[in-house]
Amino acid sequence: MGSASKMRGPNRWTAQIGSFSLRLIWHFIHFIISTWFFVLGLAGAVDSYLISSGLLKKYNDLNLGKLRYLAIVVDSDEARQTSKVIKLLQWLSDIGVKHVCLYDEEGVLKKSKDAILEKLGHIRLFKETDEIIPLDKKNMTLELASPSDGKEAVARAANLLFSKHLELRNTTEDQGENIFTEAHMTEALRAVGCSGPDPDLLLVYGPARCHLGFPPWRLRYTEIVHMGPLKSMKRGSLMKAIYRFTLVRQNYGK
């Protein structure tokens, strides 16, 4: 019994020292990571301030000729911050962006349409059948999208393709296999008035680093950039994302 007690004593102390060491290492790593992200956040804030204040000259004249259509994806919870969305649109208008699509998963932004248009009188709604036409300096077109649009569009396009398939079978003797390609789907979407322009750049505001269900057939050549939470949005970060896009060389292939 005595020897067993003597053995348990050192083992207990060893376990306690090991546990303390692991906690110390964990806190040290946590401190290093927290400090690193704090420094990055501080550097980003300073960078954003310098850009928005015009002190970094290269961001003052953005080549918006490459940015014909911009899409903004907002997490649905954050999309309820209507004042933030309005402020973001005002920034885009001041920068000179002419055509914008707003999207969220639950259609929150669509419900805020009246509030947005009331605050931003120079914005007009984009119709799906419209072409992207030049606007004067003060105007902007706005498209409001949600997953329901995508589902309805696919269903209508599929019905059109199916009708054409039946018509083809009834009018020709060739009963070979019919293959529908991406081009057929694009043509069908355009025919039912649901294709919409392909965004050149898509900015995602929210915790998720994905497009959150934005119609994938409109993202074939789109650059996607995660911007962080909407509540932490910065004008300088927005200008920087657009500036970086204007420097990207896109190869579309043959």
Beta strands, then each sheet from edge to edge (+ up, - down):
strand 1: 70-74
strand 2: 99-103
strand 3: 123-125
strand 4: 140-145
strand 5: 201-205
strand 6: 223-228
sheet 1: 3+ 4+ 2+ 1+ 5+ 6+
end
